[in-house]
Amino acid sequence: MDRELAMEVGRVTEAAALASAQWMGRGLKNEADDAATSAMRNMFDSVNMNGTVVIGEGELDEAPMLYIGEELGTGTGPEVDIAVDPLEGTSIVAKGHPNAMAVIAIADRGTLLHAPDMYMEKLVVGPEAAGLVRLDDPIEKTIDIVAKMNDKRVRDVTVIIQERERHADLVRRVQNKGARVKLFGDGDVGASIAAVMPRTGIDLFVGTGGAPEGVISAAAIKTLGGDMQARLVPSNQEEYERCRKMGIEDPEQHLSLDDLVKSDDAIFAATGVSSGELLEGVRFLGKDLVETDTIVMRAKTGTVRYIKAHHRLNQKPHLLETK
């Protein structure tokens, strides 16, 4: 892929974040999601690539745009798979909570797992413990390995887990082991990547969350040298058949990082909508001046760029809310 594509993808997430942030705290999650999706779709039209959505807002009959199979870009340039979440955290934005982002992952055509919209078990660690942990190991053993490889006492290991009833026993076991638990509500893309980023203080991400979000996260985790292991969790026969329809013959197989993202030339981009573990949210500074924080990563070079940008909304009327 052209390296210029990484910066272009960052512009796409900026547009989605700017559009959706105007709905922050207004209790209107669908409007926020629609604004992000429309802005992201429109910006994609200017990007020189031949892209196909493999993870998006749903099937064609469920989503008017950014649906699975939709073609994006100018039609010239690299052929790529695209995984999008125009607004990771629609309820977050509606309630004015932290950790909402606009996110995209791009990789060479045919190299992103076509993950159905269902649950996925996930385990994420940073570079120090990469290759040493296993999804099926007891959490207590995993914590011991992570503590040793990060040169920490067990009591200083922080495990980030989504605050859901299904994780109640997992939380109890981590706490009984003596490690720390950091709970989060929504937005597991940012939470899983935080386990790999330096200086977040988070050592391990574990739990069951969305499969599409898992694939998007994997593009960033590969860039950062971390490790991710996963397994789909179909809940009924219909979901089993959906997996097979999307090319996953054994829906319950163990998935490595390379299974999730086969290409070594993946790009990840995210722009904060509300402040969280990775990024500051959109800030409205007055006089139509708005500031955004974006992160762009490229696996091929291991480059991670932080972009702080100022935008004049009066010069971007297509991003302004209409209600």
N, C-alpha and C positions, 0 to 999 in steps of 0.2 A: 504494500500500500504506500501511497505517497505520504511523506511526513507532513505535508501541508494539510492533509485530511484531519489530523489531530486538532489543529487550531480551528478548523471549520466546524468540527463536531462540538467544540467548546462554545462557539457562537450559537449553535442550535440549543444547547441546554440553557444558555443565558436567556434566550428569547422565551423559553418555556417558563423559566423561573420568574422573569419579569411579569409575564402575563398572569400567572397564577397567584403571585404574592399580593396582588391587588385585592384578592378575596380573603386575605388572612383575617381570621377571627370573626368572620361574618356568618358562620354557621351554614355555609352553602358549598358543600363539598363537590357536588356535581358541576356547579358553575366554575369552581376552581380547576377541576380536572379538564373540563371542556376548553377553558382558556389555555391551559398548558398544552393540550393536545393540538389545538388549532395553530398555536404559535410555533410549536415544534414542526408540525407538518409543513407549514408555509416556509419556514427557514430551510428545511431540507431541500426544497425546490431549487435552491441556489448552489447546492453543493455538487461539485464535479465528482460523481460516482455513479455506479450502477448497483443500487442497493435493493435488497429484498428484506422485508420485515419477517423475522422468524419468531420473535417474541414481541407481542404488542398488546393492544387494548382488547384483543379477542378476535374471533372470526369475522368475516365480512358481514354476516347477518347480525352481529352483535355490536360492531363498531363502524361508524361511517368513515373513519380515517385512522391511520396507523394500525390497520388490521393485519393479521398474519397473512403473508403472501403479497401484501401491497408493495409496489415498486416505488423507490424513492430516489431522489437525486436527478441530475440533468440527463442521465443515461450514458454519459461518457465518463471514462475514468475507471478505477478499479472496481471489480465485481466483489461485493461484500455481503455478508449477513449482518443484519441489524437487530439488536435487542433494545427495546425502549421501555421506559416507564416515565412518561411525561411528568407525572407528579407522584412520586413515591411518598404517600402520606396524605391522601385526600382528606381524611378525618383530622389529621394533624393540623392542616391549614384551616379547616373549618373551625376548629377549637382554639387556634392560636398557640398550639404546642410546638416544642422543638423537634428537630431532626427531619423536616421535610426537604426533599431534593428533587430536582429534575435530572434524570440519569439516562445514559446511553452507553452501550457497548457495541463495538464494530470489530469484525474479524473477516478474514478471507472467506469467500463463498464456500459453504458447506462445512464450516469448522465450528460453529456454535451449536450446542445441543438444543434441539427443538423441544424445549421443556413444556409440557402441558401445564395448564393453570390448576395446580393441585399442590398438596403439601410435599415437602422434601426435608428429610433429616440432613443436618449440616454440622460439620466440625471444621473450624478454621483456627489455624495457629500462624505465628510469624515465622520468619526465616530460621530462627535458632532451632525450632522444634520441627521444621519441615522434614517429612519423610520418616519421622520417628513415632507418630501417633496413628491410631487406627480408630475408625468410626465405631467399631464393635467392641472396643476395649471399655472396661468400666471407667466411669468418669474419674474415680479416685486414682487409677493408674495414670490416666492422661494428665491429671493435675501434677502428679509427681514428676512426670517427664518434663512438662512445661516449666515447672519450678527449677529443676536441675539445669535445663538448657538455657534458661534466662537468668541463672545465678541469683535466684530469689528463694527466700523461705516460703513454704506453702502458705503461710498466713499472709504473705504479701502478693500472692497471685490473685489477679482479678479476672473473674469469669463473667462475661456479659451474656444475659439470657433474656429472651422476650417474656414479659410478664403476662403469662397465660396459665389457665388452670392445668393444661396438659403438661406444664413444666413444673408443677408443684413438687413432685418427688425429686426431680433433678435439682431444683434449688435446695431442697432439704439435704441431699447428699453432698452437694458442694459445700454447704455451710458446715455440715457435720465433719467433713474432711478438714475444715479449718481455713479454707480459702474464702476470698471475698466474692460476693455476688453484686453485680451491677445490673439492675433491671431496666428494661426500656419498654415503651409501649408499642409504637409502630415504627416502621422504617428499618427493616433488617438489612438493607444494603449498606447503609452507613455504619450500622453496628458491627457487621461482619468484617468490613474493611478496617474498622478501627482496631480490630485485634491484630492486624498486620502492620499498621502504621506506627512508626516510632513516636515516642513522647505522648501517646494517649494514655498510658498506664494500664491498658487492657491487654491481657495475655492470651485469652482464649474465648472464642465464640462457640456456643453449642446450643442445639435445640432444633425444633421443627418449625419451618416457616414456608413461605411461598417458593415454589420451584423456579418460576421465571426470575424472581429476584436473585436466586442462587446463581443462575448462569450469568446475570449481569455482574454480580459481585466477583465472580471467578475471573473475569477479564482484568479487574484491578488487582486481585490477589496474585495472579500470575506475574504481573508487572513488578510487584513489590517483593517477589521471591518467597511468598508465604506458601502455605499448603491448605488445600481444602478437600474434604471428602464428603460425599453425599449419597443419598439413596432416596428415590421417589417413594411416596407413600400413597398409592391409590386406595381410595376408600370404598370403591364398589366396582362391579364388573364393567360399567360404562367407562370408568376412568382407566381400567386396564386396557380396554379396547382403544381408547383414545391414545394411550402411550404407543401401542403397536401401530396405529395409523400414522403416528408421527415418526416412525422408524425405530422405536425402542422395543426390541424384541422381548427383552426380559425387564419388565418395569421395576423389579426389586433388586436389580444388580447393583453392586458397589460401583460408585462413580468417582473416579479420581479427578484431579484438577484438569488433566489432559483430556479426559472424557467430556468435561464441561466446555472447555475451550481447547480445541485441537491445535489451533494456529499459534505460532510464537510471535505473530505480528498482530496482536489485538490492541484495540484502543478503548479506553474508558474515559468518560467525561461526566462530571456532575457539577451542578450549580446549586448552592444552598438557597432554599426558599425561606425556611426558618432556621435559626442557628442550631447546630448540633455537634456531634462528636468530630466531624470532619471539617465543616465549613460554617462560616457566618451566613446568616440569612440575608435576604434583600433588605436594604436600608433605604427608606424614603427620607431624603435629606432636606427637602423643601425646594421650592422654585423649579419643580419638575426634574430635579437631580436625584438619581437613584444609583446606589452602589451595589455591586454584586461580587461574590467570591466564587470562583470556579477552580476545579482541579481537573487536569488532563493528564492521563498516563498512557505511555506506549510500551508494550511488552518487549518489542524488538530491541529497544535501546535501554529500557529500564528508566527512562526519563519521566519525572513527575514535575509538572508545572502548576504553580498556583497563580491564578490570574485575578487581580483586583481591578474591576472596571467601573468607570462612571458612565452613566447613560442619561441622555436627555429625553424624557418621555414625550415632550412636545414635538420632538423630531422623529418619534416612532409611533405615530397615531394608530398603526395596525396592532399595537400591543396594549392599547388602552381599553379598559373595560367599557362595555356599552350599556351597562345597567346602573 
